[in-house]
Amino acid sequence: MTGGLAGRMGLWSRVALLAFALPSTAGCGGVMIAMTLVGGAAAISGEPQRLSGTQGQDFDENRVPLIRSGVHTQADVVGIMGNPQTKVFSNAGEEWSYRHYVPSTTLRAGLEKILTVRFRNGKVDDVR
């Protein structure tokens, strides 16, 4: 499959060619094999897989206990958690939010993680 037309085709074209090359007696089983190969090619390619409807950047909730009230500054929190999704400024101080949302589908449960960090006088005041 390295020469001729097949040699000039990309990976996806070769997988599609494989699907048509399967004998017609394979029926749906043949198509399923080709679909499995397509999925395997996508997984092997190293492309990031982002689920449809996902919002925000995922964050490691195991790092939240590292944030200490009255001790850490905004720069410290960025070092621990990364940049927040939103920042809200008020007379009382500043509030940062980290939010990651993945909607549910028929094949998997949804996921929502929210972290709120409040600052007063340049230091962490509250973590929720």
KATAFEN-V337382 format. One record per residue. N is the residue number from 1. RES is the residue in one small letter. SS is DSSP state (A for helix, B for strand, O for the rest). PSI is psi in radians with two decimals (none if undefined). Layout:
BEGIN
N|RES|SS|PSI + N|RES|SS|PSI
END
This chain:
BEGIN
1|m|O|0.26 + 2|t|O|-0.34 + 3|g|O|3.01 + 4|g|A|-2.66 + 5|l|A|-0.78 + 6|a|A|-0.58 + 7|g|A|-0.48 + 8|r|A|-0.11 + 9|m|O|2.64 + 10|g|O|3.11 + 11|l|A|-0.80 + 12|w|A|-0.64 + 13|s|A|-0.68 + 14|r|A|-0.70 + 15|v|A|-0.74 + 16|a|A|-0.70 + 17|l|A|-0.67 + 18|l|A|-0.70 + 19|a|A|-0.69 + 20|f|A|-0.39 + 21|a|A|-0.29 + 22|l|O|2.50 + 23|p|O|2.58 + 24|s|A|-0.35 + 25|t|A|-0.26 + 26|a|A|-0.44 + 27|g|A|-2.42 + 28|c|A|-0.55 + 29|g|A|-0.68 + 30|g|A|-0.74 + 31|v|A|-0.69 + 32|m|A|-0.68 + 33|i|A|-0.78 + 34|a|A|-0.70 + 35|m|A|-0.67 + 36|t|A|-0.72 + 37|l|A|-0.67 + 38|v|A|-0.81 + 39|g|A|-0.71 + 40|g|A|-0.67 + 41|a|A|-0.67 + 42|a|A|-0.69 + 43|a|A|-0.62 + 44|i|A|-0.47 + 45|s|O|-0.36 + 46|g|O|0.10 + 47|e|O|2.42 + 48|p|O|2.39 + 49|q|O|1.90 + 50|r|O|2.15 + 51|l|O|2.50 + 52|s|O|2.34 + 53|g|O|-0.02 + 54|t|O|2.41 + 55|q|B|2.52 + 56|g|O|3.00 + 57|q|O|2.31 + 58|d|O|2.52 + 59|f|O|2.74 + 60|d|O|1.81 + 61|e|A|-0.28 + 62|n|A|-0.25 + 63|r|A|-0.21 + 64|v|A|-0.75 + 65|p|A|-0.26 + 66|l|A|-0.34 + 67|i|O|2.13 + 68|r|O|2.27 + 69|s|O|2.46 + 70|g|O|-0.11 + 71|v|O|-0.91 + 72|h|O|2.55 + 73|t|B|3.11 + 74|q|A|-0.71 + 75|a|A|-0.66 + 76|d|A|-0.75 + 77|v|A|-0.71 + 78|v|A|-0.67 + 79|g|A|-0.56 + 80|i|A|-0.81 + 81|m|A|-0.27 + 82|g|O|-3.08 + 83|n|O|2.47 + 84|p|O|2.82 + 85|q|O|-0.70 + 86|t|B|2.69 + 87|k|B|2.29 + 88|v|B|2.26 + 89|f|B|2.38 + 90|s|B|3.09 + 91|n|O|-0.50 + 92|a|O|-0.30 + 93|g|B|-2.54 + 94|e|B|2.50 + 95|e|B|2.18 + 96|w|B|2.51 + 97|s|B|2.36 + 98|y|B|2.18 + 99|r|B|2.36 + 100|h|B|2.20 + 101|y|B|2.25 + 102|v|B|2.05 + 103|p|O|2.68 + 104|s|O|2.70 + 105|t|O|-3.10 + 106|t|O|-0.32 + 107|l|O|-0.23 + 108|r|O|2.70 + 109|a|O|2.67 + 110|g|O|2.97 + 111|l|B|2.34 + 112|e|B|2.21 + 113|k|B|2.29 + 114|i|B|2.30 + 115|l|B|2.27 + 116|t|B|2.26 + 117|v|B|2.15 + 118|r|B|2.43 + 119|f|B|2.51 + 120|r|B|2.27 + 121|n|O|0.65 + 122|g|O|0.01 + 123|k|B|2.74 + 124|v|B|2.25 + 125|d|B|-0.62 + 126|d|B|2.49 + 127|v|B|2.15 + 128|r|O|none
END
